[in-house]
Amino acid sequence: MIETERQMKKRYYVLISNDDGINSAGLAAAYEAVSELAEVLIVAPDRERSGASHSLSVTGPLKAEKVRYKGNTAYAVSGTPVDCVKLGLLRLARRKPDLVISGVNHGPNISQFILYSGTIGAATEAAILGIPAMAFSIDTYTPGPMEFAVKYIRYLAGLALDGKLKLKKHTVLNVNLPNLPEEKIRGVKIVPKGMKDYNETYKSEGGGKHNGGYYWHIIGPGKNSAKMTDSRGVAGGYVTVTPLLFDLNDRAAMKGLSKVLLNKNNIKT
């Protein structure tokens, strides 16, 4: 018996979140991409929470307001992106989702900035809880047409849902899209994240160098790396795909420490 499109969609269940808030154009693009493939649950911040990283609300309750979203049910949550994913997976989802998608973020999540990203934080929380996760970002802070973003998210999500793309446990697939028409995109690069590809400083206003006042975080170009990284790739017009493994153990360092700290001439442990 051939499955109908509706029956096929019911086979899959996807949670979508972000850090730009429930009303962002990027979230709408992710929903448009995935709603053709699966039943979708949206749990997103009720306002922009960019830069929230992997922060979690611990000093008070979360408010989750049930809202209508393009004919579907969604939740606008008072907390961080991690709050949204954790609440969604542990309480609001009717079953274990097959996939979690975070984004589309307005602005790239590359190099050292992935550590500050609420978009990455949301996807990482899903991976920690054992759910395959992808984070999508576009190289612009001004929302515009996202036809290619919708197309590429649908492509990758379809591969994951059909089992053709398998993610290692605790791994997030971080995808950055150039802000270009599809015909100008040069291709796809599987690349590592950059380590520190940008220079940073603070610009002061309303005070002297040591007299307080206001300070604005400023990002500037850094030294070009000889290696192809996420930042270099997306700047060159490529879609960059970077698997991020959130196992924070430095196993090589553990071996080195054992030779020093567990030496028989040292204090016994």
Secondary structure, 3 states (H helix, E strand, C coil): CCCCHHHHHHHCEEEEECCCCCCCHHHHHHHHHHCCCCEEEEEEECCCCCCCCCCCCCCCCCCEEEEEECCEEEEEECCCHHHHHHHHHHHHCCCCCCEEEEEEEECCCCHHHHHCCHHHHHHHHHHHCCCCEEEEEECCCCCCCCHHHHHHHHHHHHHHHCCCCCCCCCEEEEEEECCCCHHHCCEEEECCCCCCCEEEEEEEECCCCCCCCEEEEEEEECCCCCCCCHHHHHHCCEEEEEEEECCCCCHHHHHHHHHHHCCCCCCCC
